[in-house]
Amino acid sequence: MPLFLSRVLRELTRRRTWGLPLAVVGVVFVTSWPLMALAEPAASPITDADIYWWWFVVTASTVGYGDHYPTTLGGHVVGGYVIIGGIATLTTLFARLAEMLENAKGRRMQGLAELDLNDHVVVLGYTTGRTERVASELLAEADGEMVLCAWADQAATHPMAAEDKVHFVRGDLVDEGVLHRACIERARAVLVDARDDNEALSVTVAVNHVNPDVHTVVALRDLERARNVSRVDESIRCVQWHQPRMLTEELQDPGIAQVYAELMTHGGGNTYSTAVPAALADATFGELQQALGRAHSATVLAARSADKLLVSPGWDTTIPAGAVVYYIASHRLADSDLTAALR
């Protein structure tokens, strides 16, 4: 019997399972009860079934209330045996818990942990420095969480482990299982920031397969490739790879990249500038905004005076003569257009 128990304990130790502490406490309980019955007088209540289990628990856990205790030398020896068994059990249990926590931390650091997130942003691809900048802008303006997904050769461990709101997934970014670990099916937005445009297209196809409804932004070196991306889904937005700030703006405010593109495209609503004529000295920003909006459907964006740029200032801000105003309109306005609009 002792040989059999010894083999069981060795096997449980080798497998490092939760059964080891249970086996230890079970063996100690099974062997200590008959030993206590032999050591204590027959009239001793400590050996009764409804008392012994309680005494065993408080003694093995080293609490020792003292409401029941052995009275003989043999009983004291059995009590010491129970205490040693209890300490061994607790030590094994705490060691197993520590190992479990360490393994969980290791899986998180290696990007292998299963995540459970909703309404988050997923960034697919990692570039040192660039990705940290994108993450800082996203987290600064949004109260949410982010999942960074990297290829195995891009990051061996979590590159942003100090950020509590940034989770890490490592693996093949076109693999459906990896994308599910990033919870893309429940994500608010996805940024495909690949190493080249061909890889970007492949990853975009995989993302669209897992969640065709998620707001997807793709960073491209050559925006001519946007036509290929649009064949996957016309709602996917493509942004120039060299404009990381534009990427974060599009992730946070879907469609804004298209607005910027329209402003920079000739023939649409273009941006212009003009100096405020002397006849309009001391007009306020609000007066300019209202007058030009009513007369020419123009929108005043900013004003520059004495080398100071004011973007969307308060409407009571005075714009002196000679100051340059920047506006959006369908055509360039002449000085006479400004003067006539304000009269």
C-alpha positions as CSV (number, residue, x, y, z in Angstrom):
1,M,0.0,0.0,0.0
2,P,2.7,2.6,0.9
3,L,4.5,1.7,-2.3
4,F,1.3,2.2,-4.4
5,L,0.7,5.6,-2.8
6,S,4.2,6.6,-3.4
7,R,3.9,5.8,-7.1
8,V,0.6,7.7,-7.3
9,L,2.2,10.8,-5.7
10,R,5.3,10.6,-8.0
11,E,3.0,10.3,-11.1
12,L,0.9,13.3,-9.9
13,T,4.0,15.3,-9.2
14,R,5.3,14.5,-12.7
15,R,2.1,15.6,-14.4
16,R,1.9,18.8,-12.2
17,T,-1.9,18.6,-11.9
18,W,-4.3,19.9,-9.3
19,G,-4.7,16.3,-8.2
20,L,-1.4,16.4,-6.3
21,P,-2.5,18.6,-3.3
22,L,-5.8,16.7,-3.2
23,A,-4.0,13.4,-3.1
24,V,-1.6,14.6,-0.4
25,V,-4.4,15.8,1.9
26,G,-6.5,12.7,1.1
27,V,-3.7,10.3,2.0
28,V,-3.0,12.1,5.2
29,F,-6.7,12.1,6.2
30,V,-7.2,8.4,5.4
31,T,-4.0,7.3,7.3
32,S,-4.3,9.7,10.3
33,W,-7.8,8.8,11.4
34,P,-7.1,5.2,12.2
35,L,-3.8,6.2,13.8
36,M,-5.5,8.7,16.0
37,A,-8.1,6.1,17.0
38,L,-5.3,3.7,18.1
39,A,-3.4,6.4,20.0
40,E,-6.3,8.0,21.8
41,P,-8.5,6.5,24.6
42,A,-11.7,4.9,23.4
43,A,-13.8,7.6,25.2
44,S,-11.9,10.4,23.4
45,P,-14.4,12.4,21.3
46,I,-11.7,13.5,18.8
47,T,-12.0,10.2,17.0
48,D,-15.7,10.5,16.4
49,A,-16.6,10.9,12.7
50,D,-18.5,14.2,13.2
51,I,-15.6,15.7,15.1
52,Y,-12.4,14.3,13.6
53,W,-13.0,15.9,10.1
54,W,-13.4,19.3,11.8
55,W,-10.2,18.8,13.9
56,F,-8.4,17.6,10.8
57,V,-9.3,20.7,8.8
58,V,-8.4,23.3,11.4
59,T,-5.2,21.4,12.3
60,A,-4.0,20.8,8.7
61,S,-4.7,24.4,7.8
62,T,-2.6,25.4,10.9
63,V,-5.5,27.4,12.3
64,G,-5.8,25.3,15.5
65,Y,-8.8,26.6,17.3
66,G,-8.1,24.3,20.3
67,D,-11.7,23.2,20.8
68,H,-10.6,19.6,20.3
69,Y,-7.1,18.2,20.7
70,P,-5.4,14.8,21.4
71,T,-4.4,14.0,25.0
72,T,-1.8,11.2,24.5
73,L,1.8,11.3,23.2
74,G,0.7,9.1,20.3
75,G,-2.1,11.5,19.5
76,H,0.3,14.5,19.6
77,V,2.6,12.6,17.1
78,V,-0.4,12.0,14.8
79,G,-1.3,15.7,15.2
80,G,2.2,16.7,14.1
81,Y,1.9,14.3,11.1
82,V,-1.4,16.1,10.1
83,I,0.2,19.5,10.5
84,I,3.1,18.5,8.2
85,G,0.7,17.0,5.7
86,G,-1.3,20.2,5.8
87,I,1.7,22.4,5.2
88,A,2.8,20.2,2.3
89,T,-0.7,20.4,0.8
90,L,-0.8,24.2,1.1
91,T,2.7,24.6,-0.2
92,T,1.9,22.4,-3.2
93,L,-1.4,24.3,-3.8
94,F,0.2,27.7,-3.7
95,A,3.0,26.6,-6.0
96,R,0.4,25.3,-8.4
97,L,-1.5,28.6,-8.3
98,A,1.7,30.6,-8.8
99,E,2.6,28.4,-11.8
100,M,-0.9,28.9,-13.2
101,L,-0.6,32.7,-12.9
102,E,2.9,32.6,-14.4
103,N,1.7,30.5,-17.3
104,A,-1.2,32.9,-17.9
105,K,1.1,35.9,-17.8
106,G,3.5,34.1,-20.2
107,R,0.7,33.3,-22.6
108,R,-0.3,37.0,-22.5
109,M,3.2,38.1,-23.1
110,Q,3.7,35.7,-26.0
111,G,0.3,36.7,-27.6
112,L,-1.2,33.2,-27.2
113,A,-3.9,34.0,-24.6
114,E,-7.6,33.9,-25.5
115,L,-9.2,37.4,-25.4
116,D,-12.8,38.4,-24.6
117,L,-13.3,41.9,-25.8
118,N,-16.1,44.0,-27.3
119,D,-16.1,47.4,-29.1
120,H,-12.3,47.6,-29.4
121,V,-9.8,48.5,-32.1
122,V,-7.6,45.9,-33.7
123,V,-4.3,46.9,-35.3
124,L,-3.0,44.2,-37.6
125,G,0.8,44.6,-38.1
126,Y,3.6,46.0,-36.0
127,T,6.3,48.5,-36.8
128,T,8.5,49.7,-34.0
129,G,7.8,53.3,-33.0
130,R,5.1,53.8,-35.6
131,T,2.6,51.4,-33.9
132,E,3.3,52.9,-30.5
133,R,2.5,56.3,-31.9
134,V,-0.8,55.1,-33.4
135,A,-1.7,53.4,-30.1
136,S,-1.0,56.4,-28.0
137,E,-3.2,58.6,-30.3
138,L,-6.0,56.0,-30.2
139,L,-6.0,55.5,-26.5
140,A,-5.6,59.3,-25.8
141,E,-8.9,60.2,-27.6
142,A,-11.0,57.0,-27.0
143,D,-12.1,55.3,-23.8
144,G,-11.6,51.8,-25.1
145,E,-9.1,49.0,-25.6
146,M,-6.9,47.9,-28.4
147,V,-5.6,44.6,-29.7
148,L,-2.2,44.6,-31.4
149,C,-1.7,41.6,-33.7
150,A,1.8,40.9,-35.0
151,W,3.3,38.3,-37.2
152,A,5.5,35.8,-35.4
153,D,8.7,37.4,-36.8
154,Q,7.6,40.9,-36.0
155,A,7.4,40.6,-32.2
156,A,8.3,37.6,-30.0
157,T,6.7,39.1,-26.9
158,H,4.2,41.8,-26.2
159,P,6.0,45.0,-27.3
160,M,3.6,47.3,-25.3
161,A,3.2,45.3,-22.2
162,A,3.3,48.4,-20.0
163,E,0.0,49.6,-21.6
164,D,-2.9,47.9,-19.7
165,K,-5.3,48.7,-22.5
166,V,-3.2,47.2,-25.2
167,H,-3.6,43.4,-25.7
168,F,-1.3,41.3,-27.8
169,V,-2.0,38.5,-30.3
170,R,0.8,36.8,-32.3
171,G,0.5,34.6,-35.3
172,D,-0.5,34.3,-38.9
173,L,-2.6,37.4,-39.5
174,V,-4.5,35.8,-42.4
175,D,-5.4,32.8,-40.2
176,E,-9.0,32.8,-39.1
177,G,-8.2,31.4,-35.7
178,V,-5.7,34.2,-35.0
179,L,-8.3,36.8,-36.0
180,H,-10.9,35.2,-33.8
181,R,-8.4,35.4,-30.8
182,A,-8.3,39.1,-31.5
183,C,-12.1,39.2,-31.3
184,I,-12.4,40.9,-34.7
185,E,-16.0,39.6,-34.9
186,R,-16.8,42.0,-32.0
187,A,-14.4,44.8,-32.9
188,R,-15.4,48.4,-33.5
189,A,-12.7,49.1,-36.0
190,V,-9.7,47.4,-37.6
191,L,-6.5,48.9,-38.9
192,V,-4.5,46.9,-41.5
193,D,-1.0,48.2,-41.2
194,A,1.0,45.6,-43.2
195,R,4.6,45.4,-44.3
196,D,3.7,45.9,-48.0
197,D,0.5,46.5,-50.1
198,N,0.3,42.9,-51.2
199,E,0.2,41.7,-47.6
200,A,-2.3,44.4,-46.8
201,L,-4.6,43.1,-49.4
202,S,-4.3,39.5,-48.1
203,V,-5.0,40.5,-44.5
204,T,-7.9,42.7,-45.6
205,V,-9.5,39.8,-47.4
206,A,-9.2,37.7,-44.2
207,V,-10.6,40.4,-42.0
208,N,-13.6,40.9,-44.3
209,H,-14.3,37.2,-44.2
210,V,-14.4,37.1,-40.4
211,N,-16.3,40.4,-40.0
212,P,-17.6,42.0,-43.2
213,D,-19.4,44.8,-41.2
214,V,-16.4,46.1,-39.2
215,H,-15.1,49.5,-40.1
216,T,-11.8,48.7,-41.8
217,V,-9.0,51.1,-42.6
218,V,-6.1,50.0,-44.7
219,A,-2.7,51.7,-44.9
220,L,-1.3,51.6,-48.4
221,R,2.1,52.8,-49.8
222,D,0.6,53.2,-53.2
223,L,-3.0,54.5,-53.1
224,E,-3.5,53.3,-56.7
225,R,-3.9,49.8,-55.0
226,A,-7.1,51.2,-53.4
227,R,-9.0,49.9,-56.4
228,N,-8.0,46.4,-55.6
229,V,-9.1,46.8,-52.0
230,S,-12.4,48.3,-53.1
231,R,-13.1,45.0,-54.9
232,V,-13.1,43.3,-51.5
233,D,-15.6,45.8,-50.0
234,E,-16.3,49.3,-51.2
235,S,-16.8,50.5,-47.7
236,I,-13.2,49.8,-46.7
237,R,-11.2,53.1,-46.4
238,C,-7.6,53.3,-47.7
239,V,-5.2,55.9,-46.3
240,Q,-1.6,56.8,-47.3
241,W,0.8,54.7,-45.2
242,H,3.0,57.8,-44.5
243,Q,0.1,59.6,-42.7
244,P,-0.3,57.8,-39.4
245,R,-2.3,60.6,-37.9
246,M,-4.8,60.3,-40.7
247,L,-5.1,56.6,-39.9
248,T,-6.1,57.2,-36.3
249,E,-8.6,59.9,-37.3
250,E,-10.3,57.6,-39.8
251,L,-10.5,54.8,-37.1
252,Q,-12.1,57.2,-34.7
253,D,-14.3,59.2,-37.1
254,P,-15.2,56.9,-40.0
255,G,-15.3,58.8,-43.3
256,I,-13.1,61.7,-42.4
257,A,-10.3,60.5,-44.7
258,Q,-12.7,60.8,-47.6
259,V,-13.5,64.3,-46.5
260,Y,-9.8,65.2,-46.5
261,A,-9.4,63.5,-49.9
262,E,-12.2,65.6,-51.3
263,L,-10.7,68.8,-50.0
264,M,-7.4,68.0,-51.7
265,T,-9.0,67.0,-55.0
266,H,-9.5,69.7,-57.7
267,G,-13.1,70.2,-58.7
268,G,-14.8,69.5,-55.4
269,G,-15.0,71.7,-52.4
270,N,-11.5,73.3,-52.4
271,T,-9.7,75.3,-49.8
272,Y,-8.6,78.9,-50.5
273,S,-7.2,81.9,-48.7
274,T,-7.6,85.6,-49.1
275,A,-6.6,88.7,-47.2
276,V,-9.4,90.7,-45.5
277,P,-9.8,94.0,-47.4
278,A,-9.5,97.3,-45.6
279,A,-13.2,98.0,-46.1
280,L,-13.9,95.1,-43.7
281,A,-11.6,96.2,-40.9
282,D,-12.5,94.7,-37.5
283,A,-15.1,92.3,-38.8
284,T,-15.5,89.3,-36.4
285,F,-15.0,85.7,-37.3
286,G,-18.7,85.0,-36.8
287,E,-19.7,87.8,-39.2
288,L,-17.3,86.4,-41.9
289,Q,-18.6,82.9,-41.3
290,Q,-22.3,83.9,-41.6
291,A,-21.9,86.3,-44.5
292,L,-19.8,84.0,-46.7
293,G,-21.9,81.0,-45.8
294,R,-25.1,82.7,-46.9
295,A,-23.8,84.4,-50.0
296,H,-21.4,81.8,-51.3
297,S,-22.0,78.6,-49.3
298,A,-18.4,78.9,-48.1
299,T,-17.1,77.8,-44.7
300,V,-14.3,79.8,-43.0
301,L,-11.8,77.5,-41.3
302,A,-9.1,79.7,-39.8
303,A,-7.5,83.1,-39.8
304,R,-3.9,84.2,-39.6
305,S,-2.9,87.6,-38.2
306,A,0.6,88.8,-37.2
307,D,2.1,85.3,-37.7
308,K,-0.6,83.8,-35.4
309,L,-2.8,81.1,-36.8
310,L,-6.3,80.8,-35.3
311,V,-8.2,77.6,-36.3
312,S,-11.9,77.9,-35.8
313,P,-11.7,80.7,-33.2
314,G,-14.6,82.0,-31.2
315,W,-17.2,83.9,-33.3
316,D,-16.5,87.1,-31.4
317,T,-12.8,87.1,-32.4
318,T,-12.0,90.3,-34.3
319,I,-10.3,89.7,-37.7
320,P,-8.3,92.8,-38.6
321,A,-7.8,94.1,-42.1
322,G,-5.0,92.4,-43.9
323,A,-5.4,89.2,-42.0
324,V,-5.5,86.1,-44.1
325,V,-8.6,83.9,-43.9
326,Y,-8.8,80.3,-45.0
327,Y,-12.1,78.9,-46.3
328,I,-13.8,76.1,-48.2
329,A,-15.8,77.0,-51.3
330,S,-16.6,75.9,-54.8
331,H,-14.5,78.7,-56.3
332,R,-12.1,81.4,-55.2
333,L,-13.7,84.6,-53.9
334,A,-12.6,88.0,-54.9
335,D,-12.3,91.0,-52.5
336,S,-15.5,92.4,-53.9
337,D,-17.3,89.1,-53.0
338,L,-16.2,89.5,-49.4
339,T,-17.2,93.1,-49.3
340,A,-20.6,92.6,-50.9
341,A,-21.4,89.6,-48.6
342,L,-20.8,91.7,-45.5
343,R,-22.8,94.7,-46.5
